[in-house]
Amino acid sequence: MGRVTACEVPVTSCPLTYLFAFLTMIILIILTILFPYLSSKQKSFQDLEGLIELVRPLEAAGILVARSRDQLLSELPYITVLERESKILACATMRNLGADAAGKEVAELAAFAVHPGYRGGGKGDSLLEFLERDAVSKGVESLVLLTTRTADWFQQRGFSPAGPAHEAVEILPEQRRLRIDPARNSQLYVKLLK
């Protein structure tokens, strides 16, 4: 008396031990199914070809600003991708711009692209959610992006229009505004993070 046991057999053959191991395995499988694509690893030179394959058609269509191979290579540390079996399904850059005029930390999203075969499947949403969590963990208080054509998608996800990007004195630091081509008529969108 006075002894509490979960089962009368050795621990290694206890049904509760097997149940715990089974439930742990099920949880890991579910997590793998829900989040199989996210990769925030440091991008390497080997990732460059996949990135080029993804962004070149969007650059040719004028949706993304054209970047040279060297520019893409220099941006690798800022790029996050969704990938599956080493195939890049979506990508975006996130670069800290420093503080805005109100003293809030701002980061810019750019080159946000989803492979045409995976659009409409939530890959862009997964990537954006990941980037937002990453930004918050780094102390960023608002995300900004410049766009000429995809504003509606970002507005549906909480971004608000802030006018022509090259005129955004209160939001963008001067060194960033000077790199904006006014002829593209890029509009600035802002999302405050919690």
Secondary structure as the mmCIF struct_conf table of DSSP 4:
data_model
#
loop_
_struct_conf.conf_type_id
_struct_conf.id
_struct_conf.beg_label_comp_id
_struct_conf.beg_label_asym_id
_struct_conf.beg_label_seq_id
_struct_conf.end_label_comp_id
_struct_conf.end_label_asym_id
_struct_conf.end_label_seq_id
BEND BEND1 ALA A 6 ALA A 6
BEND BEND2 GLU A 8 VAL A 9
HELX_RH_3T_P HELX_RH_3T_P1 VAL A 11 SER A 13
HELX_RH_AL_P HELX_RH_AL_P1 PRO A 15 LEU A 34
BEND BEND3 PHE A 35 TYR A 37
STRN STRN1 LEU A 38 SER A 39
HELX_LH_PP_P HELX_LH_PP_P1 LYS A 41 LYS A 43
HELX_RH_3T_P HELX_RH_3T_P2 PHE A 45 ASP A 47
HELX_RH_AL_P HELX_RH_AL_P2 LEU A 48 ALA A 60
TURN_TY1_P TURN_TY1_P1 ALA A 61 GLY A 62
BEND BEND4 ILE A 63 LEU A 64
HELX_RH_AL_P HELX_RH_AL_P3 ARG A 69 GLU A 75
HELX_RH_3T_P HELX_RH_3T_P3 LEU A 76 TYR A 78
STRN STRN2 ILE A 79 ARG A 84
TURN_TY1_P TURN_TY1_P2 GLU A 85 SER A 86
STRN STRN3 LYS A 87 ALA A 99
TURN_TY1_P TURN_TY1_P3 ALA A 101 ALA A 102
BEND BEND5 GLY A 103 GLY A 103
STRN STRN4 GLU A 105 VAL A 114
HELX_RH_3T_P HELX_RH_3T_P4 PRO A 116 TYR A 118
TURN_TY1_P TURN_TY1_P4 ARG A 119 GLY A 122
HELX_RH_AL_P HELX_RH_AL_P4 LYS A 123 SER A 137
TURN_TY1_P TURN_TY1_P5 LYS A 138 GLY A 139
STRN STRN5 SER A 142 THR A 147
BEND BEND6 THR A 148 ARG A 149
HELX_RH_AL_P HELX_RH_AL_P5 ALA A 151 GLN A 155
TURN_TY1_P TURN_TY1_P6 GLN A 156 GLY A 158
STRN STRN6 SER A 160 PRO A 164
HELX_RH_3T_P HELX_RH_3T_P5 ALA A 165 GLU A 167
TURN_TY1_P TURN_TY1_P7 VAL A 169 ILE A 171
BEND BEND7 LEU A 172 LEU A 172
HELX_RH_AL_P HELX_RH_AL_P6 GLU A 174 ARG A 177
TURN_TY1_P TURN_TY1_P8 LEU A 178 ARG A 179
HELX_RH_3T_P HELX_RH_3T_P6 PRO A 182 ARG A 184
HELX_LH_PP_P HELX_LH_PP_P2 SER A 186 SER A 186
STRN STRN7 GLN A 187 LEU A 192
#
